[in-house]
Structure formats: structure tokens, C-alpha cells
């Protein structure tokens, strides 16, 4: 079922969350019907340090609804992400079926077809998209480009599967990303490829330290990203203007000022939407009219304050420590996945977008199958 996700994404951009939830339900039901005991595995999964810190993160997010200007919307956003992470944990916690080789080939084929559909549709003036709904624009594929990139990192370099399968998928997805209007996907593609190469060419300790340091910097520097970027990057230039860099810097600067003003407890879950809808709030912090600051780390600072940042950073490090114990091929793929996730989270999508987290969970599940190894206690 999940193998069809890359093909479905060009037509149904948010297909990840419902497919992940359905896969979790089917997985648990299959285990129960087979007579297998799932209690021990689920208990172990939910007691993992990463799971515990994530639960703490969502518990604190719920507490912030008490002072949120939009508690109903904040609650809906939190519930959507909780469902996605719970489903992802349920899927990954189940014993992997012996479908590694077949799943690898089918998923690679699905990614290849998904990339081809995106590329052909963009080159043809969105003729395919218009079949589903009219009035589409090229940026509709920005989300799809990011999703395909994340899912591609689930394909490990299995020795019992020809490299041609993975190469076809990567060529197709990379072409779709380059043709798309998603600058975030392009930047994430370059950064994740560099991270994968670094992990392949250097001792593991170097990769663990570098990626861990980058994660911490993303968390610690988020409120000042706009000011630092404005100081370091030129104010004019063809590339920067094409990527709307100055506009994004203004959003980060306004979000950073609002986040610092809201310390230590944050503005409350859902507050970013309130800034976009309230002219007074928006006027106080220029650039806040987008519903979210286009930076996951910054949105945690803004809405959840210091406790949210602490819990989010601890969860990230706990996940990374578990990933550092993987086999060589799976570890290299995970370095690429973490780099892609970090870049997209840093420069593009909002904190509470469930489709983004669902794609990450599915990529981890796919890697678990295609690498023929279990991802520690993730």
C-alpha cells in the first residue's frame, strides 16, 4: 500500500498521513490476527527516549493552548501531528516482513514514475494536473518535490538488488526537483547529497558529530536566522531574487523578534496563524502575514517557548543517537535523510504540517525494509 505513495503524490499531495494511519492499523491488526504479542514491542517503542521526549513535547504543546490566541486551531494542528507520529511509531515497531528485495524494487519503480509524472506535467504546462482540478499553478508541486526527495532516502544500497533500480529513482526524482519551483527541495537535494557523501568518505564519528552539531545549531540560532542572513547575504542578485530570499529573510526576522518577545513560555500553539490574521500583531512584527514563519525551529520558539525548544532538541538528539547505531548503508542513507529534513524544516514548511512528518515516518519505515535491518528502537 505505501509503495503506491510516490505515484499518488502528484495527484493527491497530502496522501501520506491517511496512508500511514491505514498502514499502522493494518499492521497491528495483522499481528493480532496472527497471534503474535505486540504489547512488548509497542511498550519498548513507546518507552524509547525519543518517544518519551516527543510525548513531552506534545504534552507541553497542549499546555500552551491555555494562553494561545487560537486554541481551537492549535489543538487541531497538534492532534494531526500526534496521530501521524503515533501511526509512524506503530508501523516501525512491528517486526519487518520478509519483503525487502521486492519492496525495494517496487518502491524504486514508484518513485521513478512519480518523478516522471511531475517532470512531464511541469514541462507540458500542467496538462496532467488539470485533469484532476482546474486552476493549478506550478508551485503545487513544491510539496510533492520535497516528499519525493524524503522518500528517496528510504532506498538503501542493498547488495542483492541491482543499483540500477535506485539510480533510476534518483535520476527521475532529481530531475523533477530541478524542474520544479521548489527552491527548498533543490537546496535540500544538494545538502543531503553532501551529507551522504561525507558519511561515505569519513569515519562514522565525524558524521555523527557534524550532523549532531548542525541539529543543535538549527535549534539554537533560529530566532536570529533572519538578522544573520540579512547581514551575510547580498541584498540584490538574480539567484536571490528568483528564490525570494529577501522575502523569506523578512519573515524570519519578524518571527525571530516575535519569538524573543514571547519568551519564556511562547505565544501558544496556533499563534503563528493569529499573527497572520491580526493586523495589529502583524504590524508589530513585519513579515508575519504567512501563517507560519517558514522555519520549523523558529515556530517552536515562537509558539512553544523555551520548554518546547528544549524538548524538541532533546527529541532530535535522541533520534540521532539511535540512528548512529545503524549499519553502514542505512547510516549513510539516514545522514542524507536528516540533512534533507533539516534543510526543509529550516527554510520552508511550517511546524504543524502533518504531511511533512508523515513522509519522514514513511521514509524511515521504507529504509527499515530496504536496508534489511531494524532501526534500533526507533
C-alpha positions as CSV (number, residue, x, y, z in Angstrom):
1,X,0.0,0.0,0.0
2,X,2.7,2.5,1.0
3,X,4.6,1.5,-2.1
4,X,2.0,3.5,-4.2
5,X,2.5,6.7,-2.3
6,X,5.1,8.3,-4.7
7,X,2.8,7.7,-7.7
8,X,-0.2,9.1,-5.8
9,X,1.5,12.3,-4.6
10,X,1.4,14.2,-7.9
11,X,-2.4,13.9,-7.8
12,X,-3.0,13.8,-4.0
13,X,-0.4,15.9,-2.4
14,X,-1.3,15.1,1.2
15,X,-1.7,11.3,0.7
16,X,1.0,10.5,3.3
17,X,-1.0,10.9,6.6
18,X,-4.1,8.8,5.6
19,X,-1.9,6.1,4.1
20,X,0.4,6.0,7.1
21,X,-2.6,5.7,9.5
22,X,-4.1,2.9,7.4
23,X,-0.8,1.1,7.3
24,X,-0.5,1.3,11.1
25,X,-4.0,-0.1,11.6
26,X,-3.4,-3.0,9.1
27,X,0.0,-3.8,10.6
28,X,-1.3,-4.0,14.2
29,X,-4.4,-6.0,13.1
30,X,-2.2,-8.4,11.1
31,X,-0.1,-9.0,14.2
32,X,-3.1,-9.6,16.4
33,X,-4.7,-12.0,14.0
34,X,-1.5,-14.0,13.6
35,X,-1.5,-14.5,17.4
36,X,1.7,-12.5,17.9
37,X,2.2,-10.5,21.0
38,X,2.5,-6.8,20.1
39,X,2.5,-5.5,23.7
40,X,6.2,-6.0,24.4
41,X,7.3,-4.4,21.1
42,X,5.0,-1.4,21.5
43,X,5.9,-0.9,25.1
44,X,9.6,-0.9,24.1
45,X,8.9,1.6,21.3
46,X,6.9,4.0,23.4
47,X,9.5,3.9,26.2
48,X,12.4,4.8,23.9
49,X,13.9,8.2,24.9
50,X,12.9,9.8,21.6
51,X,9.3,8.7,22.1
52,X,9.2,9.9,25.7
53,X,10.6,13.3,24.7
54,X,8.2,13.6,21.8
55,X,5.3,12.8,24.2
56,X,6.6,15.5,26.5
57,X,6.8,17.9,23.5
58,X,3.2,17.3,22.6
59,X,2.1,17.5,26.2
60,X,3.7,20.9,26.6
61,X,2.2,22.0,23.2
62,X,-1.2,21.1,24.6
63,X,-0.5,23.2,27.8
64,X,0.3,26.3,25.7
65,X,-3.3,26.2,24.4
66,X,-4.2,27.8,27.7
67,X,-2.8,31.1,26.5
68,X,-2.9,30.6,22.8
69,X,-4.9,33.3,20.8
70,X,-6.3,30.5,18.6
71,X,-6.6,27.4,20.9
72,X,-9.1,25.5,18.6
73,X,-6.8,25.7,15.6
74,X,-3.8,24.9,17.7
75,X,-5.4,21.8,19.1
76,X,-6.4,20.6,15.6
77,X,-2.8,21.0,14.5
78,X,-1.4,19.2,17.5
79,X,-3.9,16.3,17.1
80,X,-2.9,15.9,13.4
81,X,0.8,15.6,14.2
82,X,0.2,13.3,17.2
83,X,-1.8,10.9,15.0
84,X,0.9,10.9,12.4
85,X,3.7,10.2,14.9
86,X,1.7,7.6,16.7
87,X,1.0,5.8,13.4
88,X,4.6,6.0,12.4
89,X,5.7,4.5,15.7
90,X,3.2,1.7,15.4
91,X,4.4,0.9,11.8
92,X,8.1,0.9,12.6
93,X,7.6,-1.0,15.9
94,X,6.2,-4.1,14.1
95,X,8.6,-6.9,13.0
96,X,9.6,-6.2,9.4
97,X,8.1,-8.6,6.8
98,X,10.5,-10.5,4.5
99,X,9.7,-8.3,1.5
100,X,12.9,-6.4,1.4
101,X,14.0,-7.1,-2.2
102,X,10.6,-6.9,-3.8
103,X,9.6,-3.8,-1.8
104,X,12.9,-2.1,-2.8
105,X,12.2,-2.7,-6.5
106,X,8.6,-1.7,-6.3
107,X,9.2,1.4,-4.3
108,X,12.1,2.5,-6.6
109,X,9.8,2.0,-9.6
110,X,7.0,4.0,-7.9
111,X,9.5,6.8,-7.1
112,X,10.7,6.8,-10.7
113,X,7.1,7.0,-12.0
114,X,6.3,9.8,-9.5
115,X,9.3,11.8,-10.7
116,X,8.4,11.3,-14.3
117,X,4.8,12.4,-13.8
118,X,5.9,15.6,-12.0
119,X,8.5,16.4,-14.6
120,X,6.3,15.8,-17.6
121,X,3.4,17.8,-16.1
122,X,5.6,20.8,-15.4
123,X,7.1,20.6,-18.9
124,X,3.7,20.3,-20.5
125,X,2.2,23.2,-18.8
126,X,0.3,21.2,-16.1
127,X,-1.8,19.3,-18.5
128,X,-1.9,16.3,-16.2
129,X,-2.8,18.3,-13.1
130,X,-5.7,20.0,-14.9
131,X,-7.4,16.6,-15.3
132,X,-7.8,16.4,-11.5
133,X,-8.6,20.1,-10.8
134,X,-8.5,23.3,-12.7
135,X,-6.6,26.4,-12.0
136,X,-3.5,24.7,-10.8
137,X,-0.1,26.5,-10.7
138,X,3.4,25.2,-11.0
139,X,4.1,25.7,-7.2
140,X,1.5,22.9,-6.5
141,X,4.5,20.5,-7.0
142,X,6.7,22.2,-4.4
143,X,5.3,20.0,-1.7
144,X,5.5,16.9,-3.9
145,X,9.1,17.6,-4.8
146,X,10.0,17.7,-1.1
147,X,8.1,14.5,-0.4
148,X,9.7,12.5,-3.2
149,X,13.1,13.6,-2.0
150,X,12.5,12.5,1.6
151,X,11.0,9.1,0.4
152,X,14.0,8.5,-1.9
153,X,16.3,8.4,1.1
154,X,14.4,5.3,2.2
155,X,16.1,3.3,-0.6
156,X,19.3,1.7,0.8
157,X,22.1,0.3,-1.3
158,X,21.2,-3.4,-0.9
159,X,23.7,-5.8,-2.3
160,X,21.0,-8.2,-3.5
161,X,19.3,-5.5,-5.6
162,X,20.8,-4.0,-8.8
163,X,21.9,-0.4,-8.3
164,X,20.0,0.5,-11.5
165,X,16.7,0.5,-9.5
166,X,17.9,3.1,-7.1
167,X,19.7,5.1,-9.8
168,X,16.5,5.3,-11.9
169,X,14.6,6.6,-8.9
170,X,17.2,9.2,-8.0
171,X,17.6,10.4,-11.6
172,X,13.8,10.8,-12.0
173,X,13.2,12.5,-8.6
174,X,16.3,14.8,-9.0
175,X,15.1,15.9,-12.5
176,X,11.6,16.6,-11.1
177,X,13.1,18.7,-8.3
178,X,15.3,20.7,-10.6
179,X,12.4,21.4,-13.0
180,X,10.1,22.3,-10.1
181,X,9.8,25.8,-8.5
182,X,10.7,24.5,-5.0
183,X,14.0,26.2,-4.0
184,X,13.8,24.4,-0.7
185,X,13.7,21.0,-2.4
186,X,16.7,22.0,-4.6
187,X,18.7,23.2,-1.5
188,X,17.8,20.0,0.4
189,X,18.8,17.8,-2.5
190,X,22.3,19.4,-2.6
191,X,22.7,19.4,1.2
192,X,21.5,15.8,1.6
193,X,23.8,14.5,-1.2
194,X,26.7,16.3,0.5
195,X,25.8,14.7,3.9
196,X,25.5,11.2,2.3
197,X,28.9,11.6,0.6
198,X,30.5,12.9,3.8
199,X,29.2,9.9,5.7
200,X,30.5,7.6,3.0
201,X,34.0,9.1,2.9
202,X,34.7,9.8,6.6
203,X,34.8,7.9,9.9
204,X,31.3,7.5,11.5
205,X,32.3,9.6,14.5
206,X,32.9,12.6,12.2
207,X,29.5,12.3,10.6
208,X,27.7,11.8,14.0
209,X,29.4,14.8,15.4
210,X,28.8,17.0,12.4
211,X,25.1,16.2,11.9
212,X,24.5,16.5,15.7
213,X,26.2,19.9,15.8
214,X,24.1,21.1,12.8
215,X,20.9,19.9,14.5
216,X,21.8,21.9,17.7
217,X,22.7,25.0,15.6
218,X,19.3,24.8,13.9
219,X,17.6,24.8,17.2
220,X,19.8,27.4,19.0
221,X,20.1,30.0,16.2
222,X,16.5,30.0,14.8
223,X,15.4,33.4,16.3
224,X,18.4,35.2,14.8
225,X,18.5,33.5,11.4
226,X,16.8,36.4,9.7
227,X,19.2,39.0,11.0
228,X,22.3,36.9,10.3
229,X,21.1,36.0,6.8
230,X,20.4,39.7,6.0
231,X,23.9,40.6,7.2
232,X,25.7,37.9,5.3
233,X,23.8,37.7,2.0
234,X,23.8,40.4,-0.6
235,X,20.5,42.4,-0.8
236,X,20.3,42.1,-4.6
237,X,21.1,39.4,-7.1
238,X,19.5,37.2,-9.7
239,X,19.6,34.0,-7.8
240,X,18.4,35.5,-4.5
241,X,15.6,37.3,-6.2
242,X,14.5,34.2,-8.0
243,X,14.4,32.3,-4.7
244,X,12.5,35.1,-2.9
245,X,15.3,35.1,-0.4
246,X,14.8,38.7,0.8
247,X,11.1,38.0,1.4
248,X,12.0,34.9,3.4
249,X,14.5,36.8,5.4
250,X,11.9,39.4,6.4
251,X,9.6,36.5,7.6
252,X,12.4,35.1,9.7
253,X,13.4,38.5,11.1
254,X,9.8,39.2,12.2
255,X,9.3,35.7,13.5
256,X,12.5,36.0,15.5
257,X,11.5,39.2,17.1
258,X,8.1,37.8,18.0
259,X,9.6,34.7,19.4
260,X,12.0,36.6,21.6
261,X,9.2,38.8,22.8
262,X,7.1,35.7,23.7
263,X,9.8,34.1,25.9
264,X,10.0,32.1,28.1
265,X,6.7,30.3,27.5
266,X,5.9,31.2,23.9
267,X,2.7,32.6,22.3
268,X,0.9,29.3,22.4
269,X,0.2,26.6,19.8
270,X,-1.5,28.1,16.8
271,X,-0.3,31.6,17.5
272,X,1.5,31.9,14.1
273,X,-1.9,31.9,12.4
274,X,-3.0,34.7,14.8
275,X,-0.2,36.9,13.7
276,X,-1.2,36.4,10.1
277,X,-4.9,37.3,10.8
278,X,-4.4,40.1,13.2
279,X,-3.3,43.4,11.7
280,X,-2.1,44.8,15.0
281,X,0.1,41.7,15.8
282,X,1.3,41.6,12.2
283,X,2.2,45.2,12.2
284,X,4.3,44.9,15.3
285,X,6.4,42.2,13.7
286,X,6.9,42.8,10.0
287,X,6.7,39.8,7.7
288,X,4.4,37.7,9.9
289,X,1.5,37.5,7.4
290,X,2.1,34.0,6.2
291,X,0.5,31.8,8.8
292,X,3.9,30.4,9.8
293,X,7.5,31.6,9.8
294,X,8.7,29.1,7.2
295,X,11.1,27.6,9.7
296,X,10.0,24.7,12.0
297,X,12.6,25.5,14.6
298,X,11.6,29.2,14.7
299,X,8.0,28.3,15.0
300,X,8.7,26.2,18.1
301,X,10.5,29.2,19.6
302,X,7.5,31.4,18.7
303,X,4.7,29.2,19.9
304,X,6.1,26.8,22.5
305,X,8.9,28.9,24.0
306,X,12.0,27.6,25.9
307,X,10.4,24.4,27.1
308,X,9.3,23.5,23.6
309,X,12.8,24.2,22.2
310,X,14.4,22.1,25.0
311,X,12.1,19.1,24.4
312,X,12.3,19.4,20.6
313,X,16.1,19.5,20.7
314,X,16.3,16.5,23.1
315,X,13.9,14.5,20.8
316,X,16.1,15.3,17.8
317,X,19.3,14.2,19.6
318,X,17.6,11.0,20.9
319,X,16.6,10.1,17.4
320,X,20.0,10.9,16.0
321,X,21.7,8.8,18.7
322,X,19.6,5.8,17.7
323,X,20.3,6.3,14.0
324,X,24.1,6.4,14.8
325,X,23.9,2.7,15.7
326,X,22.7,1.6,12.2
327,X,24.6,-0.5,9.7
328,X,26.9,1.3,7.3
329,X,24.5,1.7,4.3
330,X,21.5,2.6,6.5
331,X,23.5,5.1,8.4
332,X,24.6,6.9,5.2
333,X,21.1,7.0,4.0
334,X,19.9,8.4,7.3
335,X,22.5,11.1,7.1
336,X,21.0,12.1,3.8
337,X,17.5,12.0,5.2
338,X,18.4,14.0,8.3
339,X,20.1,16.7,6.2
340,X,17.1,16.9,3.8
341,X,14.6,17.1,6.7
342,X,16.7,19.8,8.5
343,X,17.1,22.0,5.4
344,X,13.4,21.9,4.5
345,X,12.4,22.4,8.2
346,X,14.8,25.4,8.4
347,X,13.8,27.3,5.3
348,X,10.4,26.3,4.2
349,X,7.4,24.5,5.7
350,X,5.5,25.0,8.9
351,X,5.8,23.1,12.2
352,X,2.3,21.5,12.2
353,X,2.2,20.3,8.6
354,X,1.3,16.6,9.1
355,X,2.1,15.6,5.5
356,X,5.8,16.5,6.1
357,X,6.1,14.4,9.2
358,X,4.2,11.5,7.7
359,X,6.6,11.4,4.7
360,X,9.5,11.3,7.2
361,X,8.0,8.4,9.1
362,X,7.3,6.5,5.9
363,X,10.9,7.1,4.7
364,X,12.1,5.6,8.0
365,X,9.8,2.6,7.5
366,X,10.9,2.1,3.9
367,X,14.6,2.3,5.0
368,X,13.9,-0.4,7.6
369,X,12.7,-2.7,4.9
370,X,15.1,-1.9,2.1
371,X,18.2,-1.9,4.4
372,X,17.2,-5.3,5.8
373,X,18.0,-4.0,9.3
374,X,16.0,-2.7,12.2
375,X,16.4,1.0,13.1
376,X,17.5,0.4,16.7
377,X,14.5,1.1,18.9
378,X,13.0,3.9,16.7
